[in-house]
Amino acid sequence: EARTNQMCMETLIRAQHSGPTGVAIRRARIPFYREVVAALVERDRPGLTPAERDDIVEVCLLLSSSAALFEMTDVLELDVERAARLAARTIVAAIRHM
């Protein structure tokens, strides 16, 4: 559902990919997202080293990014629901098994 909502804002999101201002906007959100995802990973996998946790966090951030969504829909030609399902399953697998 989150990915579907993201596609509803497609014009705005694509504009954030079109130049340095958009990159700056996306980059500014990363510290918050890293903190949230790290807390979730720590909750589910408390025995990880900081390096192991950080690797999982980075993979999760990449998989949940608008860039990944656009790659899946534009290049791989997946529909939004399938792209969201694949991203979600891969994120769960990363958290459980990396």
Phi and psi restraints in degrees (value plus and minus 20) as a CYANA .aco file:
   2 ALA   PHI     -82.0   -42.0
   2 ALA   PSI     -62.4   -22.4
   3 ARG   PHI     -86.3   -46.3
   3 ARG   PSI     -57.3   -17.3
   4 THR   PHI     -83.0   -43.0
   4 THR   PSI     -63.6   -23.6
   5 ASN   PHI     -81.4   -41.4
   5 ASN   PSI     -57.8   -17.8
   6 GLN   PHI     -82.1   -42.1
   6 GLN   PSI     -61.0   -21.0
   7 MET   PHI     -88.1   -48.1
   7 MET   PSI     -47.2    -7.2
   8 CYS   PHI     -85.5   -45.5
   8 CYS   PSI     -44.6    -4.6
   9 MET   PHI    -121.2   -81.2
   9 MET   PSI       7.1    47.1
  10 GLU   PHI     -74.8   -34.8
  10 GLU   PSI     -63.2   -23.2
  11 THR   PHI     -80.7   -40.7
  11 THR   PSI     -66.2   -26.2
  12 LEU   PHI     -83.4   -43.4
  12 LEU   PSI     -64.6   -24.6
  13 ILE   PHI     -85.7   -45.7
  13 ILE   PSI     -63.0   -23.0
  14 ARG   PHI     -83.3   -43.3
  14 ARG   PSI     -54.3   -14.3
  15 ALA   PHI     -82.7   -42.7
  15 ALA   PSI     -52.5   -12.5
  16 GLN   PHI     -91.6   -51.6
  16 GLN   PSI     -29.1    10.9
  17 HIS   PHI    -122.0   -82.0
  17 HIS   PSI     -19.0    21.0
  18 SER   PHI    -116.8   -76.8
  18 SER   PSI     -23.2    16.8
  19 GLY   PHI    -192.0  -152.0
  19 GLY   PSI    -198.2  -158.2
  20 PRO   PHI     -83.4   -43.4
  20 PRO   PSI     -51.4   -11.4
  21 THR   PHI     -85.7   -45.7
  21 THR   PSI     -62.5   -22.5
  22 GLY   PHI     -83.3   -43.3
  22 GLY   PSI     -61.4   -21.4
  23 VAL   PHI     -80.8   -40.8
  23 VAL   PSI     -63.0   -23.0
  24 ALA   PHI     -82.7   -42.7
  24 ALA   PSI     -59.9   -19.9
  25 ILE   PHI     -83.4   -43.4
  25 ILE   PSI     -67.7   -27.7
  26 ARG   PHI     -84.7   -44.7
  26 ARG   PSI     -62.2   -22.2
  27 ARG   PHI     -84.1   -44.1
  27 ARG   PSI     -56.0   -16.0
  28 ALA   PHI     -84.8   -44.8
  28 ALA   PSI     -46.4    -6.4
  29 ARG   PHI    -101.7   -61.7
  29 ARG   PSI     -38.6     1.4
  30 ILE   PHI     -79.4   -39.4
  30 ILE   PSI     -64.6   -24.6
  31 PRO   PHI     -75.9   -35.9
  31 PRO   PSI     -62.7   -22.7
  32 PHE   PHI     -83.1   -43.1
  32 PHE   PSI     -68.3   -28.3
  33 TYR   PHI     -81.7   -41.7
  33 TYR   PSI     -60.1   -20.1
  34 ARG   PHI     -79.9   -39.9
  34 ARG   PSI     -63.9   -23.9
  35 GLU   PHI     -82.7   -42.7
  35 GLU   PSI     -65.4   -25.4
  36 VAL   PHI     -84.8   -44.8
  36 VAL   PSI     -68.5   -28.5
  37 VAL   PHI     -85.9   -45.9
  37 VAL   PSI     -60.0   -20.0
  38 ALA   PHI     -80.2   -40.2
  38 ALA   PSI     -61.0   -21.0
  39 ALA   PHI     -83.5   -43.5
  39 ALA   PSI     -59.9   -19.9
  40 LEU   PHI     -87.0   -47.0
  40 LEU   PSI     -62.4   -22.4
  41 VAL   PHI     -84.7   -44.7
  41 VAL   PSI     -63.7   -23.7
  42 GLU   PHI     -81.2   -41.2
  42 GLU   PSI     -56.8   -16.8
  43 ARG   PHI     -84.7   -44.7
  43 ARG   PSI     -63.4   -23.4
  44 ASP   PHI    -104.1   -64.1
  44 ASP   PSI     -45.9    -5.9
  45 ARG   PHI    -154.7  -114.7
  45 ARG   PSI      48.6    88.6
  46 PRO   PHI     -84.0   -44.0
  46 PRO   PSI     -38.8     1.2
  47 GLY   PHI    -108.2   -68.2
  47 GLY   PSI     -17.2    22.8
  48 LEU   PHI     -91.0   -51.0
  48 LEU   PSI     128.9   168.9
  49 THR   PHI     -93.4   -53.4
  49 THR   PSI     141.1   181.1
  50 PRO   PHI     -76.7   -36.7
  50 PRO   PSI     -58.4   -18.4
  51 ALA   PHI     -85.9   -45.9
  51 ALA   PSI     -62.4   -22.4
  52 GLU   PHI     -83.3   -43.3
  52 GLU   PSI     -64.6   -24.6
  53 ARG   PHI     -80.2   -40.2
  53 ARG   PSI     -66.2   -26.2
  54 ASP   PHI     -83.4   -43.4
  54 ASP   PSI     -56.7   -16.7
  55 ASP   PHI     -81.6   -41.6
  55 ASP   PSI     -64.5   -24.5
  56 ILE   PHI     -84.3   -44.3
  56 ILE   PSI     -61.9   -21.9
  57 VAL   PHI     -78.8   -38.8
  57 VAL   PSI     -66.3   -26.3
  58 GLU   PHI     -83.1   -43.1
  58 GLU   PSI     -61.1   -21.1
  59 VAL   PHI     -83.7   -43.7
  59 VAL   PSI     -63.5   -23.5
  60 CYS   PHI     -82.8   -42.8
  60 CYS   PSI     -61.2   -21.2
  61 LEU   PHI     -82.9   -42.9
  61 LEU   PSI     -62.4   -22.4
  62 LEU   PHI     -83.4   -43.4
  62 LEU   PSI     -67.8   -27.8
  63 LEU   PHI     -85.9   -45.9
  63 LEU   PSI     -47.6    -7.6
  64 SER   PHI    -115.6   -75.6
  64 SER   PSI     -12.4    27.6
  65 SER   PHI    -100.7   -60.7
  65 SER   PSI     136.1   176.1
  66 SER   PHI     -84.5   -44.5
  66 SER   PSI     -52.9   -12.9
  67 ALA   PHI     -81.2   -41.2
  67 ALA   PSI     -62.5   -22.5
  68 ALA   PHI     -85.2   -45.2
  68 ALA   PSI     -62.1   -22.1
  69 LEU   PHI     -79.8   -39.8
  69 LEU   PSI     -65.9   -25.9
  70 PHE   PHI     -85.4   -45.4
  70 PHE   PSI     -55.8   -15.8
  71 GLU   PHI     -82.5   -42.5
  71 GLU   PSI     -63.3   -23.3
  72 MET   PHI     -88.9   -48.9
  72 MET   PSI     -59.1   -19.1
  73 THR   PHI    -104.5   -64.5
  73 THR   PSI     -62.1   -22.1
  74 ASP   PHI    -101.2   -61.2
  74 ASP   PSI     -64.4   -24.4
  75 VAL   PHI    -112.9   -72.9
  75 VAL   PSI     -69.3   -29.3
  76 LEU   PHI    -100.5   -60.5
  76 LEU   PSI     -32.6     7.4
  77 GLU   PHI      40.1    80.1
  77 GLU   PSI      19.4    59.4
  78 LEU   PHI    -108.4   -68.4
  78 LEU   PSI     128.3   168.3
  79 ASP   PHI     -94.1   -54.1
  79 ASP   PSI     140.2   180.2
  80 VAL   PHI     -79.2   -39.2
  80 VAL   PSI     -62.3   -22.3
  81 GLU   PHI     -84.1   -44.1
  81 GLU   PSI     -62.1   -22.1
  82 ARG   PHI     -87.0   -47.0
  82 ARG   PSI     -62.2   -22.2
  83 ALA   PHI     -79.1   -39.1
  83 ALA   PSI     -63.6   -23.6
  84 ALA   PHI     -84.3   -44.3
  84 ALA   PSI     -62.6   -22.6
  85 ARG   PHI     -82.6   -42.6
  85 ARG   PSI     -64.6   -24.6
  86 LEU   PHI     -84.8   -44.8
  86 LEU   PSI     -62.9   -22.9
  87 ALA   PHI     -82.4   -42.4
  87 ALA   PSI     -65.7   -25.7
  88 ALA   PHI     -82.8   -42.8
  88 ALA   PSI     -64.3   -24.3
  89 ARG   PHI     -84.2   -44.2
  89 ARG   PSI     -58.5   -18.5
  90 THR   PHI     -90.0   -50.0
  90 THR   PSI     -57.9   -17.9
  91 ILE   PHI     -83.0   -43.0
  91 ILE   PSI     -65.4   -25.4
  92 VAL   PHI     -80.1   -40.1
  92 VAL   PSI     -65.2   -25.2
  93 ALA   PHI     -81.6   -41.6
  93 ALA   PSI     -60.8   -20.8
  94 ALA   PHI     -82.5   -42.5
  94 ALA   PSI     -64.6   -24.6
  95 ILE   PHI     -85.2   -45.2
  95 ILE   PSI     -59.7   -19.7
  96 ARG   PHI     -99.0   -59.0
  96 ARG   PSI     -51.2   -11.2
  97 HIS   PHI    -144.5  -104.5
  97 HIS   PSI     -30.4     9.6
